[in-house]
């Protein structure tokens, strides 16, 4: 029985291309810290609960429908300046960080745990979907994430069919001092 467990625990190996190059995990991560809200969204979509989130020290920064899928988590500070001490104290086995915002602390984060570097802050809609797919694969939920992305695609097509022919739509995000398309 112990031999079977050993084989099963090593059966998961996932390799993807992240913003830093080839990224591989030998086992399914159990203690994940995310440094962007979109990464928490992606995990919630496949019922994976991070132990730490850079939530800007305010749980309400996470959308209510996403919060409903997440257990209480430990705040690791702000997205702009996550607390390395708080992250290290959680003993993560995976940190998911933004390729632009967290480039300056990437090496320090690597001293704590493997770091999956993806776009979030300045990503396009297509890049957001790609990041979600990569996250799904890295947490052992590739099939579930693909199903969620297909569901999203169908929902978008349904909404598009309700618009007058030729209508263009732009997706955006807003913050207190900023609006991005």
N, C-alpha and C positions, 0 to 999 in steps of 0.2 A: 504493500500500500504506500509506504514512504517513497519507494522508487517511482510509483505512478505520480505522486504529487510533485516530485522533482521534475519529471518529464513535462507535466502540465505547466508548472511554473515557468519553465524555460521555453515553452512552445510559442509564446508571444514574442515576436520580434518585429518591430515596425521601423521602417526607414522612410523618411520623406525628405523633400527639399524645403528647407525653411529659408529665411532671409540671410542666413549666415553660411548656408551650404547644406551638406548632407547631415541629417540628424537621425540618430538611431536610439531606440530604447529597447532593451532586452526583455523587460517585463512590464506588465500593465501597471501604470502608476496608480497609487492609492492615496497619496497625500499631495494634492495639487494646489499650487498658489497661482492665481492669475493677477496680472497687473493692469488689465484693461477690462472695462465693463462688457465689451463685445465678447471677450473670451469667456466670461461668466455666463453670458447668454448662450453661447455655443454649448457649454457643458450642461447647462440646465435643459437644453433641448434634447439631450440624450440621457437625462437623469443621472448625471455625474455631479457630485457635490464637492466643490473645492473647499479645502480647509482654510484658505486665506484668500482675501480679495482686496485689492487696492481700490477701496470704495470711497475715496476722498473723505474718510472718517465720517461718513453719513450713509447708513444702510438704505435710506430713501433714494439715493442716487441710482439704485438698481430698480428697474421697472417692477411694479407690483406683480405682474404675471410671471416674471422671472424669479423674484423673491419667493413666490409661493412654492417653487420647485427646490429651493435651496434651504438646507438646514441652517441654523445659526452658524455663521462663519466668523473667523477672526479677521478684523480689519488689519491690513498691513500698511495703513497710511494712505497717502494720496497717490494718484496715478503719476503725477508729475515728480513726486519724490517719495517713493515707497521706502518704508523702514527696513533696512537690511537686517537689523537686529530682530524685528518682529518676524520677518520671513524665516530667518535662521532658527528662531525659537520653535517654529512649527515643524521643523525637520521634514521639509517637503522632499518628494522624490521626483518632482517635475515643477518647473516654474515656466509659465507662459508669459512672455514679455513682448512689448511693442518694439519693432525694429528701429524706429526713429527715436521715440521718447526715452527708451531705456538703453540706448547704445552706450551711454556714458557709464552705466553701472553693470554692463554685460559681464565683464570679467569678474567683478565682485559677486554677482549672482551665480556665476559658474562655480565659485568656491563653495556655494551652499548646496546646489543641486543642478542637474542638467537643465539647460534653458532652451526652450523652443521659441525661436524668434520669428514673429509674424507681423504683418502690417495690421494696424488697427486705427491709429490716430489719423492718418492721411490716406486711408485706403479707399478704393472705389467700391461700388456695389459688388462687382464681380470678384474683387479681391476679398471682400467680406465673406462671400459664399465659399471661396477657395480656402480661406483660413478656417472656416467652420468644418469643411471636409477634412482638412489636415488634422484639426483637433480631434475629430471623431475617430480618425485612424489611429492617432497616437494614444488614445485612451481605451482602445479595444472596442470601439463602438462604430466601426466603419459602416456596417450595414444599416444600423439604426440612423446614423447621420445622413446617409444617402437617402433613406426613406423620408426623413424630415425635409431634406433639401428638395426632393421630388414633390412632396406635399406643398412646400413653399412655391415651387415653380407652377404647380397646378392652380394654387390660390391666386398667384399673380396673373396667370392667363385668364382665370375667371373674371377677375376685376378688370383686366384689359378689355375683355369682350363686352363689358358694360359701358365702355367709353365710346364716344363718337369716333368713326373711322378717321385716322390721321392724327388723333390726339397724341401729344407727346407728354411724358411724365418725367420729372426729375426727382430723385431721392435726395434728401438732405438731412443734416443733423444740425441742431442748434445748441448753443451754450449761452451763458449770460452775455458774453461779449463777442460772439462769433456765430456765423452760419456757414456751413459747408455743403456744397452739392457734390 
